[in-house]
């Protein structure tokens, strides 16, 4: 179940990521059950795993980037030291 306040762009990213992972799974299953043990089959499976890894890496990298760049992050927490009182206030640093 998706959170109620999910950003619409993240819904599209999730759909795209799950679509790519589903495509990769179909390729691996078809090669596994319907293909002879050839170099082409090996290349298809390696390409599918590479594509799946790239999709997951891009998805998690984009999530981390958005968490860092967003002023409140994914958890709704404020940026460190955004409050008017700095932890070094009153000290000679």
C-alpha positions in Angstrom: 0.0 0.0 0.0 1.4 3.4 -1.0 1.5 6.2 1.5 -1.3 8.7 1.1 1.1 11.7 0.7 3.4 10.0 -1.8 4.8 12.3 -4.5 3.2 11.5 -7.9 6.7 11.4 -9.5 7.7 8.6 -7.1 4.6 6.6 -8.1 5.8 6.8 -11.7 9.3 5.9 -10.7 8.1 2.9 -8.8 6.0 1.7 -11.7 8.9 2.1 -14.1 11.2 0.3 -11.7 8.8 -2.6 -11.1 8.1 -2.8 -14.8 11.8 -3.1 -15.6 12.3 -5.7 -12.9 9.3 -7.7 -14.2 10.7 -7.6 -17.7 14.0 -8.8 -16.5 12.3 -11.6 -14.6 10.4 -12.7 -17.7 13.6 -12.7 -19.7 15.4 -14.9 -17.1 12.4 -17.3 -16.8 12.0 -17.7 -20.6 15.7 -18.3 -21.1 15.8 -20.7 -18.2 12.9 -22.9 -19.3 12.7 -22.5 -23.1 16.2 -21.8 -24.4 19.1 -24.0 -25.1 22.3 -23.5 -23.3 24.0 -21.1 -25.7 26.1 -18.0 -25.6 23.1 -15.9 -26.7 21.1 -17.2 -23.7 24.0 -16.4 -21.4 24.2 -12.9 -22.8 20.5 -12.3 -22.4 20.5 -13.4 -18.8 23.6 -11.3 -18.0 22.0 -8.3 -19.7 18.8 -8.8 -17.7 20.6 -8.9 -14.4 22.6 -5.9 -15.4 19.5 -4.0 -16.3 17.8 -5.0 -13.1 20.9 -3.8 -11.1 21.0 -0.5 -13.0 17.2 0.0 -12.3 17.6 -0.7 -8.6 20.7 1.5 -8.3 19.0 4.4 -10.1 15.9 4.1 -8.0 17.7 4.0 -4.7 20.2 6.7 -5.8 17.4 9.0 -6.8 15.7 8.4 -3.4 18.9 9.2 -1.5 19.5 12.3 -3.7 15.9 13.6 -3.1 16.3 12.9 0.7 19.5 15.0 0.8 18.2 17.8 -1.4 14.7 18.1 0.1 14.6 20.6 3.0 12.6 18.1 5.1 13.8 14.8 3.8 11.6 11.8 3.5 10.8 11.6 7.2 9.7 15.2 7.6 12.7 16.0 9.7 14.1 19.6 9.5 17.4 20.3 8.1 20.2 20.2 10.8 20.7 23.6 12.4 17.8 25.2 10.6 16.5 26.4 13.9 17.5 29.8 15.1 19.8 28.4 17.8 23.0 26.8 16.7 24.7 24.2 18.9 27.9 26.3 18.8 26.2 29.5 20.0 27.9 31.1 22.9 31.2 29.2 22.3 34.3 30.5 20.7 34.8 28.2 17.7 
